[in-house]
Amino acid sequence: NDLYGISGSGPTNIYAVGDTGSILRYDGTRWSALQSPRQLLLRSAWTADAGLTVIVGEGGTILVASGETVAAVTSPTSRFLRAVWGSGANSVFAVGDTGAIAHFDGSTWRMMETGTAFLLRSVWGSGPNDVFAVGEAGTILRYDGTRWYPMASPTTKALRAVWGTGPTDVYASGEDGVLFRFDGSTWTA
């Protein structure tokens, strides 16, 4: 099966996820297939420092993996979740179709108001109160710890990935080779 996401907490705890519920785990010696409670497309994985891995995908799927155990979590949405990132085990964000953003606060997953209906493809933050999400039509959203708000985007092309080193050094890339940097005030090519 095709694999779409990979994450880990170190060289002896790595997960790769993909089609039809595929979950592979590397223990430092070998890869092994784990039993998935959902046989849907899994798109992304993110691992907390403690080794707990959150996996998201089709139909609002949210799974939690720890070691060889994988369990389904009650999801607040049925929309396709395409990417996941967290600042820690008590603040995890999952983004996806029609502007969906689900947030885990350490006890419950809840949907967040985003103000967009565009598909979101990637999420990253410098901390729990500074998170970026990007997606179709050049959509760039930023979370300030209270709300998501749209940012002025230098493109209308689909953005597929976001990552940074801190709140004043964030990068977004996407369709047709677009690549932008946020310096803390504006996004530029």
VOKEFI-686930 format. One record per residue: residue number from 0; x, y, z of N, C-alpha, C in turn. Coordinates in steps of 0.02 Angstrom, whole numbers. Layout:
! residues N
<lose resi="NUM" n_east="X" n_north="Y" n_up="Z" ca_east="X" ca_north="Y" ca_up="Z" c_east="X" c_north="Y" c_up="Z"/>
...
//
This chain:
! residues 189
<lose resi="0" n_east="42" n_north="-60" n_up="0" ca_east="0" ca_north="0" ca_up="0" c_east="44" c_north="63" c_up="0"/>
<lose resi="1" n_east="17" n_north="117" n_up="-29" ca_east="52" ca_north="180" ca_up="-28" c_east="54" c_north="207" c_up="43"/>
<lose resi="2" n_east="110" n_north="238" n_up="61" ca_east="118" ca_north="269" ca_up="127" c_east="119" c_north="345" c_up="117"/>
<lose resi="3" n_east="88" n_north="381" n_up="164" ca_east="82" ca_north="454" ca_up="157" c_east="113" c_north="493" c_up="214"/>
<lose resi="4" n_east="119" n_north="464" n_up="273" ca_east="145" ca_north="501" ca_up="330" c_east="193" c_north="460" c_up="370"/>
<lose resi="5" n_east="239" n_north="495" n_up="404" ca_east="288" ca_north="461" ca_up="447" c_east="306" c_north="507" c_up="505"/>
<lose resi="6" n_east="315" n_north="478" n_up="564" ca_east="333" ca_north="516" ca_up="623" c_east="362" c_north="469" c_up="675"/>
<lose resi="7" n_east="398" n_north="496" n_up="721" ca_east="426" ca_north="455" ca_up="774" c_east="455" c_north="496" c_up="830"/>
<lose resi="8" n_east="472" n_north="463" n_up="885" ca_east="501" ca_north="497" ca_up="942" c_east="575" c_north="481" c_up="950"/>
<lose resi="9" n_east="602" n_north="441" n_up="905" ca_east="673" ca_north="422" ca_up="908" c_east="686" c_north="363" c_up="863"/>
<lose resi="10" n_east="748" n_north="339" n_up="860" ca_east="767" ca_north="286" ca_up="813" c_east="736" c_north="218" c_up="828"/>
<lose resi="11" n_east="703" n_north="210" n_up="885" ca_east="671" ca_north="146" ca_up="901" c_east="596" c_north="151" c_up="907"/>
<lose resi="12" n_east="567" n_north="206" n_up="881" ca_east="494" ca_north="215" ca_up="885" c_east="471" c_north="259" c_up="828"/>
<lose resi="13" n_east="462" n_north="229" n_up="768" ca_east="442" ca_north="266" ca_up="708" c_east="381" c_north="233" c_up="678"/>
<lose resi="14" n_east="332" n_north="274" n_up="658" ca_east="270" ca_north="249" ca_up="627" c_east="264" c_north="277" c_up="556"/>
<lose resi="15" n_east="243" n_north="235" n_up="509" ca_east="226" ca_north="256" ca_up="441" c_east="154" c_north="235" c_up="429"/>
<lose resi="16" n_east="115" n_north="278" n_up="397" ca_east="43" ca_north="265" ca_up="387" c_east="23" c_north="276" c_up="315"/>
<lose resi="17" n_east="-32" n_north="242" n_up="294" ca_east="-54" ca_north="249" ca_up="225" c_east="-120" c_north="217" c_up="209"/>
<lose resi="18" n_east="-126" n_north="193" n_up="146" ca_east="-188" ca_north="164" ca_up="119" c_east="-215" c_north="108" c_up="162"/>
<lose resi="19" n_east="-281" n_north="100" n_up="158" ca_east="-320" ca_north="46" ca_up="190" c_east="-299" c_north="32" c_up="261"/>
<lose resi="20" n_east="-286" n_north="85" n_up="299" ca_east="-270" ca_north="78" ca_up="370" c_east="-200" c_north="52" c_up="383"/>
<lose resi="21" n_east="-155" n_north="57" n_up="335" ca_east="-87" ca_north="33" ca_up="344" c_east="-51" c_north="72" c_up="399"/>
<lose resi="22" n_east="-25" n_north="36" n_up="448" ca_east="17" ca_north="66" ca_up="500" c_east="77" c_north="20" c_up="509"/>
<lose resi="23" n_east="136" n_north="47" n_up="497" ca_east="199" ca_north="10" ca_up="507" c_east="237" c_north="43" c_up="564"/>
<lose resi="24" n_east="271" n_north="2" n_up="604" ca_east="311" ca_north="29" ca_up="659" c_east="382" c_north="1" c_up="655"/>
<lose resi="25" n_east="430" n_north="46" n_up="662" ca_east="501" ca_north="27" ca_up="664" c_east="524" c_north="29" c_up="737"/>
<lose resi="26" n_east="552" n_north="-26" n_up="761" ca_east="574" ca_north="-31" ca_up="831" c_east="649" c_north="-25" c_up="839"/>
<lose resi="27" n_east="683" n_north="-4" n_up="786" ca_east="755" ca_north="2" ca_up="788" c_east="790" c_north="-56" c_up="754"/>
<lose resi="28" n_east="753" n_north="-110" n_up="743" ca_east="781" ca_north="-169" ca_up="711" c_east="743" c_north="-187" c_up="647"/>
<lose resi="29" n_east="676" n_north="-185" n_up="652" ca_east="636" ca_north="-204" ca_up="594" c_east="570" c_north="-167" c_up="593"/>
<lose resi="30" n_east="539" n_north="-165" n_up="534" ca_east="472" ca_north="-137" ca_up="525" c_east="421" c_north="-193" c_up="535"/>
<lose resi="31" n_east="367" n_north="-179" n_up="570" ca_east="313" ca_north="-228" ca_up="577" c_east="246" c_north="-194" c_up="564"/>
<lose resi="32" n_east="199" n_north="-232" n_up="537" ca_east="132" ca_north="-206" ca_up="524" c_east="91" c_north="-211" c_up="587"/>
<lose resi="33" n_east="55" n_north="-157" n_up="603" ca_east="11" ca_north="-156" ca_up="662" c_east="-61" c_north="-162" c_up="639"/>
<lose resi="34" n_east="-102" n_north="-188" n_up="683" ca_east="-174" ca_north="-195" ca_up="668" c_east="-208" c_north="-127" c_up="677"/>
<lose resi="35" n_east="-238" n_north="-102" n_up="624" ca_east="-273" ca_north="-38" ca_up="627" c_east="-347" c_north="-49" c_up="640"/>
<lose resi="36" n_east="-377" n_north="-9" n_up="685" ca_east="-449" ca_north="-14" ca_up="697" c_east="-491" c_north="17" c_up="641"/>
<lose resi="37" n_east="-459" n_north="52" n_up="594" ca_east="-494" ca_north="82" ca_up="537" c_east="-458" c_north="62" c_up="472"/>
<lose resi="38" n_east="-496" n_north="38" n_up="424" ca_east="-467" ca_north="17" ca_up="360" c_east="-475" c_north="71" c_up="307"/>
<lose resi="39" n_east="-467" n_north="132" n_up="327" ca_east="-473" ca_north="190" ca_up="283" c_east="-405" c_north="219" c_up="268"/>
<lose resi="40" n_east="-402" n_north="268" n_up="222" ca_east="-339" ca_north="301" ca_up="206" c_east="-316" c_north="341" c_up="266"/>
<lose resi="41" n_east="-255" n_north="327" n_up="288" ca_east="-223" ca_north="365" ca_up="342" c_east="-173" c_north="411" c_up="309"/>
<lose resi="42" n_east="-174" n_north="475" n_up="325" ca_east="-135" ca_north="525" ca_up="288" c_east="-75" c_north="552" c_up="326"/>
<lose resi="43" n_east="-79" n_north="558" n_up="392" ca_east="-26" ca_north="593" ca_up="428" c_east="-18" c_north="565" c_up="498"/>
<lose resi="44" n_east="42" n_north="573" n_up="526" ca_east="57" ca_north="551" ca_up="594" c_east="99" c_north="605" c_up="628"/>
<lose resi="45" n_east="91" n_north="612" n_up="693" ca_east="131" ca_north="657" ca_up="733" c_east="144" c_north="624" c_up="800"/>
<lose resi="46" n_east="207" n_north="627" n_up="823" ca_east="225" ca_north="593" ca_up="885" c_east="246" c_north="644" c_up="938"/>
<lose resi="47" n_east="216" n_north="638" n_up="997" ca_east="235" ca_north="680" ca_up="1054" c_east="300" c_north="655" c_up="1083"/>
<lose resi="48" n_east="334" n_north="697" n_up="1120" ca_east="398" ca_north="678" ca_up="1151" c_east="391" c_north="615" c_up="1193"/>
<lose resi="49" n_east="333" n_north="605" n_up="1222" ca_east="322" ca_north="547" ca_up="1265" c_east="314" c_north="482" c_up="1225"/>
<lose resi="50" n_east="314" n_north="486" n_up="1159" ca_east="309" ca_north="426" ca_up="1117" c_east="239" c_north="410" c_up="1095"/>
<lose resi="51" n_east="190" n_north="448" n_up="1117" ca_east="121" ca_north="438" ca_up="1096" c_east="112" c_north="467" c_up="1026"/>
<lose resi="52" n_east="86" n_north="428" n_up="978" ca_east="79" ca_north="450" ca_up="909" c_east="5" c_north="458" c_up="891"/>
<lose resi="53" n_east="-11" n_north="516" n_up="861" ca_east="-79" ca_north="530" ca_up="838" c_east="-78" c_north="521" c_up="762"/>
<lose resi="54" n_east="-127" n_north="483" n_up="736" ca_east="-132" ca_north="468" ca_up="665" c_east="-201" c_north="492" c_up="641"/>
<lose resi="55" n_east="-204" n_north="527" n_up="584" ca_east="-268" ca_north="551" ca_up="558" c_east="-278" c_north="530" c_up="486"/>
<lose resi="56" n_east="-342" n_north="533" n_up="464" ca_east="-356" ca_north="514" ca_up="395" c_east="-428" c_north="522" c_up="376"/>
<lose resi="57" n_east="-447" n_north="481" n_up="327" ca_east="-513" ca_north="482" ca_up="295" c_east="-569" c_north="473" c_up="346"/>
<lose resi="58" n_east="-625" n_north="507" n_up="331" ca_east="-685" ca_north="499" ca_up="373" c_east="-677" c_north="526" c_up="444"/>
<lose resi="59" n_east="-630" n_north="573" n_up="454" ca_east="-619" ca_north="601" ca_up="520" c_east="-582" c_north="554" c_up="566"/>
<lose resi="60" n_east="-550" n_north="504" n_up="539" ca_east="-514" ca_north="454" ca_up="579" c_east="-460" c_north="487" c_up="622"/>
<lose resi="61" n_east="-462" n_north="471" n_up="686" ca_east="-409" ca_north="490" ca_up="733" c_east="-390" c_north="427" c_up="772"/>
<lose resi="62" n_east="-327" n_north="408" n_up="766" ca_east="-302" ca_north="349" ca_up="802" c_east="-245" c_north="371" c_up="847"/>
<lose resi="63" n_east="-235" n_north="333" n_up="901" ca_east="-179" ca_north="345" ca_up="946" c_east="-139" c_north="281" c_up="950"/>
<lose resi="64" n_east="-74" n_north="286" n_up="937" ca_east="-29" ca_north="228" ca_up="940" c_east="22" c_north="237" c_up="996"/>
<lose resi="65" n_east="34" n_north="183" n_up="1031" ca_east="86" ca_north="182" ca_up="1083" c_east="116" c_north="113" c_up="1081"/>
<lose resi="66" n_east="180" n_north="109" n_up="1063" ca_east="211" ca_north="44" ca_up="1055" c_east="176" c_north="5" c_up="1000"/>
<lose resi="67" n_east="155" n_north="-56" n_up="1015" ca_east="121" ca_north="-99" ca_up="966" c_east="45" c_north="-90" c_up="967"/>
<lose resi="68" n_east="19" n_north="-48" n_up="1011" ca_east="-53" ca_north="-40" ca_up="1020" c_east="-79" c_north="21" c_up="982"/>
<lose resi="69" n_east="-134" n_north="11" n_up="944" ca_east="-166" ca_north="66" ca_up="907" c_east="-240" c_north="66" c_up="926"/>
<lose resi="70" n_east="-266" n_north="124" n_up="946" ca_east="-336" ca_north="129" ca_up="966" c_east="-370" c_north="187" c_up="930"/>
<lose resi="71" n_east="-434" n_north="178" n_up="915" ca_east="-473" ca_north="232" ca_up="885" c_east="-496" c_north="279" c_up="940"/>
<lose resi="72" n_east="-499" n_north="343" n_up="922" ca_east="-522" ca_north="395" ca_up="968" c_east="-586" c_north="424" c_up="938"/>
<lose resi="73" n_east="-632" n_north="445" n_up="981" ca_east="-693" ca_north="476" ca_up="957" c_east="-676" c_north="542" c_up="923"/>
<lose resi="74" n_east="-694" n_north="548" n_up="861" ca_east="-679" ca_north="607" ca_up="821" c_east="-738" c_north="655" c_up="821"/>
<lose resi="75" n_east="-725" n_north="721" n_up="821" ca_east="-779" ca_north="769" ca_up="818" c_east="-804" c_north="784" c_up="747"/>
<lose resi="76" n_east="-776" n_north="748" n_up="697" ca_east="-794" ca_north="762" ca_up="628" c_east="-792" c_north="698" c_up="586"/>
<lose resi="77" n_east="-826" n_north="700" n_up="529" ca_east="-821" ca_north="646" ca_up="481" c_east="-783" c_north="669" c_up="419"/>
<lose resi="78" n_east="-758" n_north="731" n_up="421" ca_east="-720" ca_north="758" ca_up="364" c_east="-650" c_north="728" c_up="363"/>
<lose resi="79" n_east="-622" n_north="721" n_up="304" ca_east="-555" ca_north="694" ca_up="294" c_east="-505" c_north="739" c_up="330"/>
<lose resi="80" n_east="-467" n_north="710" n_up="376" ca_east="-413" ca_north="747" ca_up="410" c_east="-348" c_north="730" c_up="375"/>
<lose resi="81" n_east="-312" n_north="781" n_up="350" ca_east="-255" ca_north="769" ca_up="307" c_east="-186" c_north="781" c_up="339"/>
<lose resi="82" n_east="-185" n_north="815" n_up="395" ca_east="-120" ca_north="827" ca_up="428" c_east="-131" c_north="837" c_up="502"/>
<lose resi="83" n_east="-80" n_north="821" n_up="541" ca_east="-83" ca_north="829" ca_up="613" c_east="-17" c_north="855" c_up="640"/>
<lose resi="84" n_east="-20" n_north="897" n_up="690" ca_east="39" ca_north="924" ca_up="724" c_east="19" c_north="944" c_up="794"/>
<lose resi="85" n_east="65" n_north="939" n_up="840" ca_east="52" ca_north="961" ca_up="908" c_east="112" c_north="993" c_up="940"/>
<lose resi="86" n_east="100" n_north="1035" n_up="990" ca_east="154" ca_north="1065" ca_up="1028" c_east="172" c_north="1021" c_up="1087"/>
<lose resi="87" n_east="129" n_north="972" n_up="1100" ca_east="137" ca_north="925" ca_up="1155" c_east="76" c_north="881" c_up="1159"/>
<lose resi="88" n_east="76" n_north="833" n_up="1203" ca_east="20" ca_north="786" ca_up="1208" c_east="-46" c_north="819" c_up="1228"/>
<lose resi="89" n_east="-43" n_north="881" n_up="1255" ca_east="-104" ca_north="916" ca_up="1276" c_east="-126" c_north="971" c_up="1229"/>
<lose resi="90" n_east="-96" n_north="974" n_up="1170" ca_east="-117" ca_north="1023" ca_up="1120" c_east="-98" c_north="998" c_up="1051"/>
<lose resi="91" n_east="-147" n_north="964" n_up="1019" ca_east="-137" ca_north="934" ca_up="953" c_east="-189" c_north="961" c_up="905"/>
<lose resi="92" n_east="-168" n_north="978" n_up="844" ca_east="-212" ca_north="1005" ca_up="793" c_east="-212" c_north="958" c_up="733"/>
<lose resi="93" n_east="-272" n_north="945" n_up="706" ca_east="-280" ca_north="905" ca_up="645" c_east="-319" c_north="948" c_up="596"/>
<lose resi="94" n_east="-295" n_north="952" n_up="533" ca_east="-329" ca_north="993" ca_up="482" c_east="-351" c_north="950" c_up="423"/>
<lose resi="95" n_east="-402" n_north="976" n_up="386" ca_east="-425" ca_north="936" ca_up="330" c_east="-475" c_north="971" c_up="285"/>
<lose resi="96" n_east="-520" n_north="931" n_up="257" ca_east="-567" ca_north="954" ca_up="207" c_east="-614" c_north="1008" c_up="233"/>
<lose resi="97" n_east="-635" n_north="1051" n_up="187" ca_east="-682" ca_north="1106" ca_up="198" c_east="-665" c_north="1146" c_up="261"/>
<lose resi="98" n_east="-601" n_north="1162" n_up="270" ca_east="-580" ca_north="1204" ca_up="324" c_east="-581" c_north="1173" c_up="393"/>
<lose resi="99" n_east="-585" n_north="1107" n_up="396" ca_east="-589" ca_north="1072" ca_up="460" c_east="-525" c_north="1079" c_up="501"/>
<lose resi="100" n_east="-533" n_north="1100" n_up="563" ca_east="-477" ca_north="1097" ca_up="611" c_east="-505" c_north="1069" c_up="677"/>
<lose resi="101" n_east="-477" n_north="1012" n_up="697" ca_east="-495" ca_north="982" ca_up="761" c_east="-438" c_north="993" c_up="809"/>
<lose resi="102" n_east="-453" n_north="1005" n_up="872" ca_east="-402" ca_north="1018" ca_up="923" c_east="-412" c_north="972" c_up="982"/>
<lose resi="103" n_east="-357" n_north="943" n_up="1006" ca_east="-358" ca_north="902" ca_up="1067" c_east="-324" c_north="942" c_up="1122"/>
<lose resi="104" n_east="-360" n_north="950" n_up="1178" ca_east="-335" ca_north="991" ca_up="1233" c_east="-307" c_north="949" c_up="1291"/>
<lose resi="105" n_east="-297" n_north="885" n_up="1280" ca_east="-273" ca_north="841" ca_up="1332" c_east="-326" c_north="794" c_up="1358"/>
<lose resi="106" n_east="-390" n_north="812" n_up="1343" ca_east="-444" ca_north="768" ca_up="1365" c_east="-495" c_north="755" c_up="1310"/>
<lose resi="107" n_east="-509" n_north="805" n_up="1267" ca_east="-562" ca_north="799" ca_up="1218" c_east="-541" c_north="830" c_up="1151"/>
<lose resi="108" n_east="-563" n_north="798" n_up="1097" ca_east="-556" ca_north="827" ca_up="1030" c_east="-618" c_north="869" c_up="1017"/>
<lose resi="109" n_east="-608" n_north="932" n_up="993" ca_east="-663" ca_north="977" ca_up="976" c_east="-647" c_north="1011" c_up="909"/>
<lose resi="110" n_east="-700" n_north="1027" n_up="873" ca_east="-691" ca_north="1065" ca_up="811" c_east="-681" c_north="1139" c_up="828"/>
<lose resi="111" n_east="-642" n_north="1173" n_up="786" ca_east="-629" ca_north="1244" ca_up="794" c_east="-658" c_north="1282" c_up="735"/>
<lose resi="112" n_east="-680" n_north="1343" n_up="747" ca_east="-705" ca_north="1386" ca_up="694" c_east="-645" c_north="1414" c_up="656"/>
<lose resi="113" n_east="-647" n_north="1407" n_up="588" ca_east="-591" ca_north="1429" ca_up="548" c_east="-608" c_north="1486" c_up="500"/>
<lose resi="114" n_east="-671" n_north="1493" n_up="483" ca_east="-690" ca_north="1546" ca_up="437" c_east="-675" c_north="1531" c_up="364"/>
<lose resi="115" n_east="-654" n_north="1469" n_up="349" ca_east="-641" ca_north="1451" ca_up="279" c_east="-673" c_north="1384" c_up="263"/>
<lose resi="116" n_east="-689" n_north="1374" n_up="199" ca_east="-715" ca_north="1310" ca_up="176" c_east="-664" c_north="1276" c_up="131"/>
<lose resi="117" n_east="-605" n_north="1306" n_up="124" ca_east="-552" ca_north="1276" ca_up="82" c_east="-519" c_north="1217" c_up="118"/>
<lose resi="118" n_east="-499" n_north="1168" n_up="78" ca_east="-463" ca_north="1110" ca_up="104" c_east="-397" c_north="1134" c_up="134"/>
<lose resi="119" n_east="-381" n_north="1111" n_up="194" ca_east="-318" ca_north="1126" ca_up="228" c_east="-274" c_north="1064" c_up="224"/>
<lose resi="120" n_east="-211" n_north="1073" n_up="203" ca_east="-167" ca_north="1016" ca_up="191" c_east="-110" c_north="1007" c_up="240"/>
<lose resi="121" n_east="-93" n_north="1059" n_up="277" ca_east="-36" ca_north="1054" ca_up="322" c_east="-45" c_north="1100" c_up="382"/>
<lose resi="122" n_east="-13" n_north="1081" n_up="438" ca_east="-17" ca_north="1121" ca_up="499" c_east="50" c_north="1115" c_up="535"/>
<lose resi="123" n_east="72" n_north="1172" n_up="564" ca_east="134" ca_north="1174" ca_up="603" c_east="130" c_north="1235" c_up="649"/>
<lose resi="124" n_east="164" n_north="1232" n_up="705" ca_east="166" ca_north="1289" ca_up="750" c_east="231" c_north="1294" c_up="787"/>
<lose resi="125" n_east="243" n_north="1354" n_up="814" ca_east="302" ca_north="1364" ca_up="856" c_east="285" c_north="1351" c_up="929"/>
<lose resi="126" n_east="220" n_north="1342" n_up="943" ca_east="196" ca_north="1329" ca_up="1010" c_east="121" c_north="1323" c_up="1009"/>
<lose resi="127" n_east="89" n_north="1309" n_up="1066" ca_east="16" ca_north="1298" ca_up="1067" c_east="-25" c_north="1361" c_up="1050"/>
<lose resi="128" n_east="5" n_north="1420" n_up="1055" ca_east="-30" ca_north="1482" ca_up="1041" c_east="-4" c_north="1518" c_up="980"/>
<lose resi="129" n_east="31" n_north="1482" n_up="936" ca_east="56" ca_north="1509" ca_up="874" c_east="60" c_north="1453" c_up="823"/>
<lose resi="130" n_east="4" n_north="1442" n_up="787" ca_east="-3" ca_north="1385" ca_up="742" c_east="-24" c_north="1410" c_up="673"/>
<lose resi="131" n_east="5" n_north="1380" n_up="620" ca_east="-11" ca_north="1398" ca_up="551" c_east="-42" c_north="1338" c_up="516"/>
<lose resi="132" n_east="-92" n_north="1351" n_up="474" ca_east="-122" ca_north="1300" ca_up="431" c_east="-125" c_north="1328" c_up="361"/>
<lose resi="133" n_east="-110" n_north="1285" n_up="311" ca_east="-111" ca_north="1307" ca_up="241" c_east="-151" c_north="1258" c_up="199"/>
<lose resi="134" n_east="-174" n_north="1283" n_up="140" ca_east="-214" ca_north="1239" ca_up="97" c_east="-229" c_north="1268" c_up="29"/>
<lose resi="135" n_east="-286" n_north="1248" n_up="2" ca_east="-307" ca_north="1266" ca_up="-65" c_east="-315" c_north="1341" c_up="-73"/>
<lose resi="136" n_east="-308" n_north="1364" n_up="-135" ca_east="-319" ca_north="1433" ca_up="-154" c_east="-274" c_north="1481" c_up="-115"/>
<lose resi="137" n_east="-215" n_north="1458" n_up="-95" ca_east="-168" ca_north="1500" ca_up="-59" c_east="-188" c_north="1515" c_up="13"/>
<lose resi="138" n_east="-233" n_north="1475" n_up="39" ca_east="-258" ca_north="1487" ca_up="108" c_east="-202" c_north="1481" c_up="159"/>
<lose resi="139" n_east="-196" n_north="1533" n_up="201" ca_east="-150" ca_north="1532" ca_up="258" c_east="-190" c_north="1556" c_up="319"/>
<lose resi="140" n_east="-193" n_north="1514" n_up="369" ca_east="-227" ca_north="1532" ca_up="432" c_east="-175" c_north="1532" c_up="488"/>
<lose resi="141" n_east="-188" n_north="1574" n_up="538" ca_east="-144" ca_north="1576" ca_up="597" c_east="-188" c_north="1575" c_up="660"/>
<lose resi="142" n_east="-165" n_north="1535" n_up="709" ca_east="-200" ca_north="1529" ca_up="773" c_east="-158" c_north="1566" c_up="826"/>
<lose resi="143" n_east="-191" n_north="1608" n_up="865" ca_east="-156" ca_north="1648" ca_up="915" c_east="-169" c_north="1625" c_up="987"/>
<lose resi="144" n_east="-196" n_north="1566" n_up="994" ca_east="-213" ca_north="1540" ca_up="1060" c_east="-286" c_north="1550" c_up="1078"/>
<lose resi="145" n_east="-319" n_north="1594" n_up="1040" ca_east="-390" ca_north="1608" ca_up="1051" c_east="-432" c_north="1593" c_up="990"/>
<lose resi="146" n_east="-407" n_north="1614" n_up="931" ca_east="-446" ca_north="1606" ca_up="870" c_east="-400" c_north="1596" c_up="810"/>
<lose resi="147" n_east="-430" n_north="1568" n_up="756" ca_east="-396" ca_north="1563" ca_up="691" c_east="-416" c_north="1624" c_up="651"/>
<lose resi="148" n_east="-368" n_north="1653" n_up="616" ca_east="-383" ca_north="1709" ca_up="572" c_east="-344" c_north="1702" c_up="507"/>
<lose resi="149" n_east="-372" n_north="1728" n_up="451" ca_east="-338" ca_north="1723" ca_up="386" c_east="-280" c_north="1772" c_up="383"/>
<lose resi="150" n_east="-227" n_north="1751" n_up="348" ca_east="-170" ca_north="1794" ca_up="336" c_east="-169" c_north="1813" c_up="262"/>
<lose resi="151" n_east="-141" n_north="1871" n_up="246" ca_east="-134" ca_north="1891" ca_up="176" c_east="-86" c_north="1843" c_up="142"/>
<lose resi="152" n_east="-110" n_north="1812" n_up="89" ca_east="-70" ca_north="1762" ca_up="54" c_east="-43" c_north="1791" c_up="-12"/>
<lose resi="153" n_east="20" n_north="1776" n_up="-28" ca_east="49" ca_north="1801" ca_up="-91" c_east="31" c_north="1759" c_up="-152"/>
<lose resi="154" n_east="-15" n_north="1710" n_up="-144" ca_east="-32" ca_north="1666" ca_up="-199" c_east="-104" c_north="1642" c_up="-195"/>
<lose resi="155" n_east="-129" n_north="1619" n_up="-252" ca_east="-194" ca_north="1585" ca_up="-252" c_east="-184" c_north="1511" c_up="-269"/>
<lose resi="156" n_east="-122" n_north="1491" n_up="-276" ca_east="-106" ca_north="1421" ca_up="-289" c_east="-112" c_north="1380" c_up="-225"/>
<lose resi="157" n_east="-123" n_north="1315" n_up="-232" ca_east="-130" ca_north="1272" ca_up="-174" c_east="-65" c_north="1268" c_up="-135"/>
<lose resi="158" n_east="-69" n_north="1277" n_up="-70" ca_east="-12" ca_north="1269" ca_up="-26" c_east="-18" c_north="1200" c_up="6"/>
<lose resi="159" n_east="36" n_north="1162" n_up="5" ca_east="33" ca_north="1092" ca_up="27" c_east="73" c_north="1077" c_up="90"/>
<lose resi="160" n_east="117" n_north="1122" n_up="110" ca_east="157" ca_north="1108" ca_up="170" c_east="176" c_north="1173" c_up="205"/>
<lose resi="161" n_east="181" n_north="1170" n_up="271" ca_east="203" ca_north="1226" ca_up="311" c_east="249" c_north="1200" c_up="366"/>
<lose resi="162" n_east="302" n_north="1238" n_up="379" ca_east="351" ca_north="1219" ca_up="431" c_east="393" c_north="1280" c_up="447"/>
<lose resi="163" n_east="420" n_north="1282" n_up="507" ca_east="463" ca_north="1338" ca_up="525" c_east="510" c_north="1321" c_up="581"/>
<lose resi="164" n_east="551" n_north="1371" n_up="598" ca_east="597" ca_north="1364" ca_up="654" c_east="574" c_north="1405" c_up="714"/>
<lose resi="165" n_east="526" n_north="1450" n_up="702" ca_east="499" ca_north="1493" ca_up="754" c_east="447" c_north="1539" c_up="725"/>
<lose resi="166" n_east="416" n_north="1582" n_up="765" ca_east="361" ca_north="1625" ca_up="742" c_east="381" c_north="1677" c_up="689"/>
<lose resi="167" n_east="445" n_north="1691" n_up="682" ca_east="467" ca_north="1740" ca_up="631" c_east="508" c_north="1707" c_up="576"/>
<lose resi="168" n_east="502" n_north="1641" n_up="570" ca_east="538" ca_north="1605" ca_up="518" c_east="497" c_north="1543" c_up="498"/>
<lose resi="169" n_east="445" n_north="1555" n_up="457" ca_east="397" ca_north="1503" ca_up="438" c_east="397" c_north="1498" c_up="362"/>
<lose resi="170" n_east="393" n_north="1436" n_up="336" ca_east="396" ca_north="1424" ca_up="264" c_east="333" c_north="1386" c_up="242"/>
<lose resi="171" n_east="309" n_north="1404" n_up="182" ca_east="252" ca_north="1368" ca_up="151" c_east="271" c_north="1352" c_up="79"/>
<lose resi="172" n_east="254" n_north="1292" n_up="57" ca_east="268" ca_north="1272" ca_up="-12" c_east="206" c_north="1241" c_up="-43"/>
<lose resi="173" n_east="207" n_north="1238" n_up="-110" ca_east="147" ca_north="1211" ca_up="-142" c_east="152" c_north="1202" c_up="-216"/>
<lose resi="174" n_east="93" n_north="1205" n_up="-247" ca_east="82" ca_north="1193" ca_up="-317" c_east="127" c_north="1236" c_up="-362"/>
<lose resi="175" n_east="151" n_north="1207" n_up="-415" ca_east="193" ca_north="1241" ca_up="-464" c_east="257" c_north="1269" c_up="-433"/>
<lose resi="176" n_east="282" n_north="1238" n_up="-381" ca_east="345" ca_north="1259" ca_up="-351" c_east="343" c_north="1322" c_up="-310"/>
<lose resi="177" n_east="284" n_north="1345" n_up="-290" ca_east="282" ca_north="1406" ca_up="-249" c_east="315" c_north="1393" c_up="-181"/>
<lose resi="178" n_east="352" n_north="1442" n_up="-158" ca_east="387" ca_north="1437" ca_up="-94" c_east="388" c_north="1506" c_up="-63"/>
<lose resi="179" n_east="362" n_north="1511" n_up="-1" ca_east="357" ca_north="1575" ca_up="32" c_east="386" c_north="1571" c_up="102"/>
<lose resi="180" n_east="407" n_north="1630" n_up="128" ca_east="434" ca_north="1635" ca_up="195" c_east="396" c_north="1691" c_up="232"/>
<lose resi="181" n_east="379" n_north="1676" n_up="295" ca_east="348" ca_north="1726" ca_up="340" c_east="401" c_north="1749" c_up="389"/>
<lose resi="182" n_east="411" n_north="1814" n_up="392" ca_east="464" ca_north="1843" ca_up="435" c_east="437" c_north="1871" c_up="500"/>
<lose resi="183" n_east="374" n_north="1858" n_up="515" ca_east="343" ca_north="1886" ca_up="574" c_east="294" c_north="1941" c_up="558"/>
<lose resi="184" n_east="299" n_north="1967" n_up="496" ca_east="251" ca_north="2019" ca_up="476" c_east="220" c_north="2005" c_up="408"/>
<lose resi="185" n_east="258" n_north="1980" n_up="358" ca_east="230" ca_north="1967" ca_up="292" c_east="258" c_north="1903" c_up="262"/>
<lose resi="186" n_east="218" n_north="1875" n_up="216" ca_east="240" ca_north="1817" ca_up="176" c_east="269" c_north="1843" c_up="111"/>
<lose resi="187" n_east="330" n_north="1820" n_up="94" ca_east="361" ca_north="1841" ca_up="31" c_east="389" c_north="1780" c_up="-6"/>
<lose resi="188" n_east="396" n_north="1788" n_up="-72" ca_east="422" ca_north="1733" ca_up="-113" c_east="494" c_north="1719" c_up="-96"/>
//
